[in-house]
Amino acid sequence: MLSINSDIVLCIAEYLPNYSKISLAAISVNMNKLKNKFIYHDKVDVTRIENLPYKNNFKHVSFSATTTSNVPDLVTHLFVGPFVWLNCELSNAIVHLTLHNSYCMQITKLPSSLTYLDFRETFNKPINSILPATLIHLKLGSKFDHPIENCIPQSVTHLAISFYGERVVSVSNWIKHLELSTSSYSWTNGHLPDGITHLSFSSEFDTELDNKIPQTVTHLSLGWNFNKSIKNLPKTVTYLNLSTFYAFMSTEQVPESITHLTFGYGFNEPIADFLTSSHVTHLTFGHYFNRPINDVIPSTVTHLKFGKDFNKPLKYLLPPSVIHLTLPRLYIDKNSGQVPKNVELHVY
C-alpha cells in the first residue's frame, strides 16, 4: 500500500465525523497511529472515551451521570448533566458551556473564553460577578429566580429567559436578541428596551402586544398559543413568524411592513383575507399546511415555500412574481407537471 502524507490525512480528517475517523484509522497500522492525533469534534459522553489514550483529543463532551475532576484538555463544548458533580476548574479552552442544575459545581469562576452559556431548567444560583466579558449568548431556565440587573456583561447580545407566571424582568439595553419563554409578561413592571431587533415569545405566550413592542424590533416570533391582535405592530417589524392557529386571520390583514411571513409547523388555516393587502415577498408555510392556494398568494411574493404535507395543485395558480419555489421531494414525486417552468425550484 502506498504511503500517504500524514499531514494530508489529518487535514482531510478534520472534515469527517468521529466514526469516520476511527474507520479511517483502521485501514492500516500506520493509519492507526493517527488515531491519537485526530481531533474529534462530534458530541460524545465522557463514559465512552474516559479510558482511551487519546481522550484529550475530544472537543465536544457531555457528563451525564458521574462525578469528575477530569475534563479532557481540548474540550471547547461542555455539557454537564443534571446528576453530575463537576469538581474542577474549567479550562479557558471552553467556549460553549451547558449546566443543568445548581449543584453540578461550585461556580465561583467561569472560563474567560466563554461565548455561550446555557443554564438549564433547574439551575438557580446567583450570577452576579461570575459572567465573563466574552459572553455573547446567555440562557436562563425557568427555576432561575435571582436578579439579573447589573449582572449581565455588555458583551451579551443574545438573551433567553424562561419563567412561569408574571415576573419583574428588567432587560439590559444592549440586548439585541431576546427570547421570552413565559405564558405572560409583566409589561408594567418589566420592560423591553429600545435596541432589541429580534424578539421571540414561547408557545405559552398569549398577551396583548398593542404599543408594547420596541420600535427597533425587525424580527418577531409568536408561539403556538398566541391569539391576540397584531394590527398595531411597529412599522419596523418586517419578519413575522406565526406558529399555528390565529383567530384574527378572518378579520385582520397582515401589517403592510411585513415582507417575510412564516407560518409554523402546525398551521393549516385559510389565509386569503389575511394576505389581501400584504407586501410579503417571502412566504413560508409549515409542515401541516395543505389548503388550496387559488387566489391566495399575493402578487408581491417572490420566494414561496411549502411544508411536507402540502399536496394541492400549483399549476397556473402562482402569481408571475414567484421566482423561487421550495417543495418537498414527496410533492415532486406525486405531482408531475405541477411546477411552473418559469420558477427556480428548490427541493428538500
Secondary structure, 3 states (H helix, E strand, C coil): CCCCCHHHHHHHHCCCCHHHHHHHHCCCHHHHHHHHCCCECCCEEHHHCCCCCCHHHECEEEECCCEECCCCCCCCEEEECCCCEECCCCCCCCCEEEEEECCCCCCCCCCCCCCEEEEEEECCCCCCCCCCCCCCEEEECCCCCCCCCCCCCCCCCEEEEECCCCCCCECCCCCCEEEEECCCCCCCCCECCCCCCEEEECCCCCCCCCCCCCCCCCEEEECCCCCCCCCCCCCCCCEEEECCCCHHHHCCCCCCCCCEEEECCCCCCCCCCCCCCCCCCEEECCCCCCCCCCCCCCCCCCEEECCCCCCCCCCCCCCCCCCEEEECHHHHHHCCCCCCCCCEEEEC
